[in-house]
Amino acid sequence: MARALPTEPQWQELAQAARYNAVVLAKLCKLTTRQLQRRFRHALGCSPQAWLDGQRILAAKQLLLSGYSVKGTASELHFKQTSHFCRQFKMSNDMTALEFVALHRVNGKGRSQITDVAHR
């Protein structure tokens, strides 16, 4: 019998436990990497790593808005290099992490304004 993907409340916990790594996520789900890829494509229309990258950026937004520095955020989310985090953040958001924080401070927006990318 095919093993189902985790239920919705477990998604973020599993992403964090896997340190945003698809191979580790597959092991946590007791699936092969290929099985996890097929199930993600079917259920979400994206690869496990694409979903994990989105979850990582979502977590980064929350950390940045709660006062973490860019370097602290990169470290907390297991980026090997702060520069890698900065590139990935900018590719995902069309702005740097510091621009994101400044924009949300000017507009008075907070964590509640960030949407969950798991539902994309």
Rosetta constraint file for C-alpha pairs under 8 A:
AtomPair CA 3 CA 31 HARMONIC 7.82 0.50
AtomPair CA 5 CA 29 HARMONIC 7.47 0.50
AtomPair CA 5 CA 39 HARMONIC 7.14 0.50
AtomPair CA 5 CA 40 HARMONIC 7.97 0.50
AtomPair CA 6 CA 10 HARMONIC 6.09 0.50
AtomPair CA 6 CA 11 HARMONIC 6.58 0.50
AtomPair CA 6 CA 29 HARMONIC 7.43 0.50
AtomPair CA 7 CA 11 HARMONIC 6.89 0.50
AtomPair CA 9 CA 13 HARMONIC 7.77 0.50
AtomPair CA 10 CA 14 HARMONIC 5.99 0.50
AtomPair CA 11 CA 15 HARMONIC 6.18 0.50
AtomPair CA 12 CA 16 HARMONIC 6.18 0.50
AtomPair CA 12 CA 55 HARMONIC 7.18 0.50
AtomPair CA 13 CA 17 HARMONIC 6.06 0.50
AtomPair CA 14 CA 18 HARMONIC 5.93 0.50
AtomPair CA 14 CA 25 HARMONIC 6.81 0.50
AtomPair CA 14 CA 28 HARMONIC 7.48 0.50
AtomPair CA 15 CA 19 HARMONIC 6.22 0.50
AtomPair CA 15 CA 20 HARMONIC 5.20 0.50
AtomPair CA 15 CA 21 HARMONIC 7.64 0.50
AtomPair CA 15 CA 25 HARMONIC 6.90 0.50
AtomPair CA 15 CA 52 HARMONIC 6.31 0.50
AtomPair CA 15 CA 55 HARMONIC 7.25 0.50
AtomPair CA 16 CA 20 HARMONIC 6.09 0.50
AtomPair CA 17 CA 25 HARMONIC 7.91 0.50
AtomPair CA 18 CA 22 HARMONIC 7.37 0.50
AtomPair CA 18 CA 24 HARMONIC 5.11 0.50
AtomPair CA 18 CA 25 HARMONIC 5.07 0.50
AtomPair CA 18 CA 28 HARMONIC 7.38 0.50
AtomPair CA 19 CA 24 HARMONIC 7.77 0.50
AtomPair CA 19 CA 77 HARMONIC 7.27 0.50
AtomPair CA 19 CA 78 HARMONIC 6.59 0.50
AtomPair CA 20 CA 25 HARMONIC 7.64 0.50
AtomPair CA 20 CA 49 HARMONIC 7.64 0.50
AtomPair CA 20 CA 52 HARMONIC 5.32 0.50
AtomPair CA 20 CA 53 HARMONIC 6.86 0.50
AtomPair CA 20 CA 55 HARMONIC 7.90 0.50
AtomPair CA 20 CA 56 HARMONIC 6.67 0.50
AtomPair CA 21 CA 25 HARMONIC 6.16 0.50
AtomPair CA 21 CA 49 HARMONIC 6.83 0.50
AtomPair CA 21 CA 52 HARMONIC 7.10 0.50
AtomPair CA 22 CA 26 HARMONIC 6.14 0.50
AtomPair CA 22 CA 33 HARMONIC 7.35 0.50
AtomPair CA 22 CA 48 HARMONIC 5.77 0.50
AtomPair CA 22 CA 49 HARMONIC 5.28 0.50
AtomPair CA 22 CA 52 HARMONIC 7.23 0.50
AtomPair CA 23 CA 27 HARMONIC 6.53 0.50
AtomPair CA 23 CA 33 HARMONIC 5.90 0.50
AtomPair CA 24 CA 28 HARMONIC 6.26 0.50
AtomPair CA 25 CA 29 HARMONIC 6.22 0.50
AtomPair CA 26 CA 30 HARMONIC 6.09 0.50
AtomPair CA 26 CA 31 HARMONIC 5.09 0.50
AtomPair CA 26 CA 32 HARMONIC 5.81 0.50
AtomPair CA 26 CA 33 HARMONIC 5.35 0.50
AtomPair CA 26 CA 36 HARMONIC 5.91 0.50
AtomPair CA 27 CA 31 HARMONIC 5.90 0.50
AtomPair CA 27 CA 32 HARMONIC 6.94 0.50
AtomPair CA 27 CA 33 HARMONIC 7.83 0.50
AtomPair CA 31 CA 35 HARMONIC 5.93 0.50
AtomPair CA 31 CA 36 HARMONIC 6.10 0.50
AtomPair CA 32 CA 36 HARMONIC 6.27 0.50
AtomPair CA 33 CA 37 HARMONIC 6.19 0.50
AtomPair CA 34 CA 38 HARMONIC 6.27 0.50
AtomPair CA 35 CA 39 HARMONIC 6.24 0.50
AtomPair CA 36 CA 40 HARMONIC 6.05 0.50
AtomPair CA 36 CA 48 HARMONIC 7.04 0.50
AtomPair CA 37 CA 41 HARMONIC 6.14 0.50
AtomPair CA 37 CA 47 HARMONIC 5.72 0.50
AtomPair CA 37 CA 48 HARMONIC 5.96 0.50
AtomPair CA 38 CA 42 HARMONIC 6.18 0.50
AtomPair CA 39 CA 43 HARMONIC 5.92 0.50
AtomPair CA 40 CA 44 HARMONIC 5.34 0.50
AtomPair CA 40 CA 45 HARMONIC 6.40 0.50
AtomPair CA 40 CA 46 HARMONIC 6.06 0.50
AtomPair CA 40 CA 47 HARMONIC 5.83 0.50
AtomPair CA 40 CA 48 HARMONIC 5.93 0.50
AtomPair CA 41 CA 45 HARMONIC 4.21 0.50
AtomPair CA 41 CA 46 HARMONIC 4.90 0.50
AtomPair CA 41 CA 47 HARMONIC 5.86 0.50
AtomPair CA 44 CA 119 HARMONIC 7.93 0.50
AtomPair CA 44 CA 120 HARMONIC 7.36 0.50
AtomPair CA 46 CA 50 HARMONIC 6.31 0.50
AtomPair CA 46 CA 51 HARMONIC 6.70 0.50
AtomPair CA 47 CA 51 HARMONIC 6.38 0.50
AtomPair CA 48 CA 52 HARMONIC 6.10 0.50
AtomPair CA 49 CA 53 HARMONIC 5.98 0.50
AtomPair CA 50 CA 54 HARMONIC 6.33 0.50
AtomPair CA 51 CA 55 HARMONIC 6.28 0.50
AtomPair CA 51 CA 117 HARMONIC 7.80 0.50
AtomPair CA 51 CA 118 HARMONIC 6.93 0.50
AtomPair CA 52 CA 56 HARMONIC 6.08 0.50
AtomPair CA 53 CA 57 HARMONIC 6.28 0.50
AtomPair CA 54 CA 58 HARMONIC 6.15 0.50
AtomPair CA 54 CA 117 HARMONIC 6.09 0.50
AtomPair CA 54 CA 118 HARMONIC 7.65 0.50
AtomPair CA 55 CA 59 HARMONIC 6.15 0.50
AtomPair CA 55 CA 116 HARMONIC 7.92 0.50
AtomPair CA 55 CA 117 HARMONIC 6.56 0.50
AtomPair CA 55 CA 118 HARMONIC 7.09 0.50
AtomPair CA 56 CA 60 HARMONIC 6.12 0.50
AtomPair CA 56 CA 77 HARMONIC 6.84 0.50
AtomPair CA 57 CA 61 HARMONIC 6.23 0.50
AtomPair CA 57 CA 89 HARMONIC 6.47 0.50
AtomPair CA 57 CA 92 HARMONIC 7.68 0.50
AtomPair CA 58 CA 62 HARMONIC 6.50 0.50
AtomPair CA 58 CA 114 HARMONIC 7.45 0.50
AtomPair CA 58 CA 115 HARMONIC 7.91 0.50
AtomPair CA 58 CA 116 HARMONIC 7.03 0.50
AtomPair CA 58 CA 117 HARMONIC 7.13 0.50
AtomPair CA 59 CA 63 HARMONIC 6.22 0.50
AtomPair CA 59 CA 77 HARMONIC 7.87 0.50
AtomPair CA 60 CA 64 HARMONIC 6.00 0.50
AtomPair CA 60 CA 73 HARMONIC 6.12 0.50
AtomPair CA 60 CA 74 HARMONIC 7.75 0.50
AtomPair CA 60 CA 77 HARMONIC 7.34 0.50
AtomPair CA 61 CA 65 HARMONIC 6.13 0.50
AtomPair CA 61 CA 111 HARMONIC 7.92 0.50
AtomPair CA 61 CA 114 HARMONIC 7.58 0.50
AtomPair CA 62 CA 66 HARMONIC 6.17 0.50
AtomPair CA 62 CA 111 HARMONIC 5.92 0.50
AtomPair CA 62 CA 114 HARMONIC 7.73 0.50
AtomPair CA 63 CA 67 HARMONIC 6.52 0.50
AtomPair CA 63 CA 68 HARMONIC 5.48 0.50
AtomPair CA 63 CA 73 HARMONIC 6.27 0.50
AtomPair CA 64 CA 68 HARMONIC 4.90 0.50
AtomPair CA 64 CA 69 HARMONIC 6.44 0.50
AtomPair CA 64 CA 70 HARMONIC 7.00 0.50
AtomPair CA 64 CA 73 HARMONIC 6.75 0.50
AtomPair CA 64 CA 97 HARMONIC 7.62 0.50
AtomPair CA 64 CA 101 HARMONIC 6.62 0.50
AtomPair CA 65 CA 101 HARMONIC 6.21 0.50
AtomPair CA 65 CA 104 HARMONIC 7.88 0.50
AtomPair CA 65 CA 110 HARMONIC 6.67 0.50
AtomPair CA 65 CA 111 HARMONIC 6.61 0.50
AtomPair CA 66 CA 111 HARMONIC 7.87 0.50
AtomPair CA 68 CA 72 HARMONIC 5.83 0.50
AtomPair CA 68 CA 73 HARMONIC 5.87 0.50
AtomPair CA 69 CA 73 HARMONIC 5.98 0.50
AtomPair CA 70 CA 74 HARMONIC 6.18 0.50
AtomPair CA 70 CA 82 HARMONIC 7.45 0.50
AtomPair CA 70 CA 86 HARMONIC 7.96 0.50
AtomPair CA 70 CA 97 HARMONIC 6.89 0.50
AtomPair CA 70 CA 98 HARMONIC 7.55 0.50
AtomPair CA 71 CA 75 HARMONIC 6.21 0.50
AtomPair CA 71 CA 82 HARMONIC 5.76 0.50
AtomPair CA 72 CA 76 HARMONIC 6.00 0.50
AtomPair CA 73 CA 77 HARMONIC 6.16 0.50
AtomPair CA 74 CA 78 HARMONIC 6.30 0.50
AtomPair CA 74 CA 79 HARMONIC 5.21 0.50
AtomPair CA 74 CA 80 HARMONIC 7.80 0.50
AtomPair CA 74 CA 81 HARMONIC 7.29 0.50
AtomPair CA 74 CA 82 HARMONIC 5.49 0.50
AtomPair CA 74 CA 85 HARMONIC 5.78 0.50
AtomPair CA 75 CA 79 HARMONIC 5.84 0.50
AtomPair CA 75 CA 80 HARMONIC 7.39 0.50
AtomPair CA 75 CA 82 HARMONIC 7.45 0.50
AtomPair CA 79 CA 84 HARMONIC 6.88 0.50
AtomPair CA 79 CA 85 HARMONIC 6.13 0.50
AtomPair CA 80 CA 84 HARMONIC 7.39 0.50
AtomPair CA 81 CA 85 HARMONIC 6.70 0.50
AtomPair CA 82 CA 86 HARMONIC 6.25 0.50
AtomPair CA 83 CA 87 HARMONIC 6.21 0.50
AtomPair CA 84 CA 88 HARMONIC 6.16 0.50
AtomPair CA 85 CA 89 HARMONIC 5.95 0.50
AtomPair CA 86 CA 90 HARMONIC 6.12 0.50
AtomPair CA 86 CA 96 HARMONIC 6.69 0.50
AtomPair CA 86 CA 97 HARMONIC 6.79 0.50
AtomPair CA 87 CA 91 HARMONIC 6.13 0.50
AtomPair CA 88 CA 92 HARMONIC 6.19 0.50
AtomPair CA 89 CA 93 HARMONIC 6.07 0.50
AtomPair CA 89 CA 94 HARMONIC 7.95 0.50
AtomPair CA 89 CA 95 HARMONIC 7.53 0.50
AtomPair CA 89 CA 96 HARMONIC 6.53 0.50
AtomPair CA 89 CA 97 HARMONIC 6.48 0.50
AtomPair CA 90 CA 94 HARMONIC 5.06 0.50
AtomPair CA 90 CA 95 HARMONIC 4.89 0.50
AtomPair CA 90 CA 96 HARMONIC 4.91 0.50
AtomPair CA 90 CA 97 HARMONIC 7.04 0.50
AtomPair CA 91 CA 95 HARMONIC 7.68 0.50
AtomPair CA 95 CA 99 HARMONIC 5.97 0.50
AtomPair CA 95 CA 100 HARMONIC 6.41 0.50
AtomPair CA 96 CA 100 HARMONIC 6.20 0.50
AtomPair CA 97 CA 101 HARMONIC 6.34 0.50
AtomPair CA 98 CA 102 HARMONIC 6.11 0.50
AtomPair CA 99 CA 103 HARMONIC 5.95 0.50
AtomPair CA 100 CA 104 HARMONIC 6.29 0.50
AtomPair CA 101 CA 105 HARMONIC 6.16 0.50
AtomPair CA 102 CA 106 HARMONIC 6.16 0.50
AtomPair CA 103 CA 107 HARMONIC 6.13 0.50
AtomPair CA 104 CA 108 HARMONIC 5.68 0.50
AtomPair CA 104 CA 109 HARMONIC 4.92 0.50
AtomPair CA 104 CA 110 HARMONIC 6.65 0.50
AtomPair CA 105 CA 109 HARMONIC 6.45 0.50
AtomPair CA 105 CA 110 HARMONIC 7.89 0.50
AtomPair CA 109 CA 113 HARMONIC 6.25 0.50
AtomPair CA 110 CA 114 HARMONIC 7.72 0.50
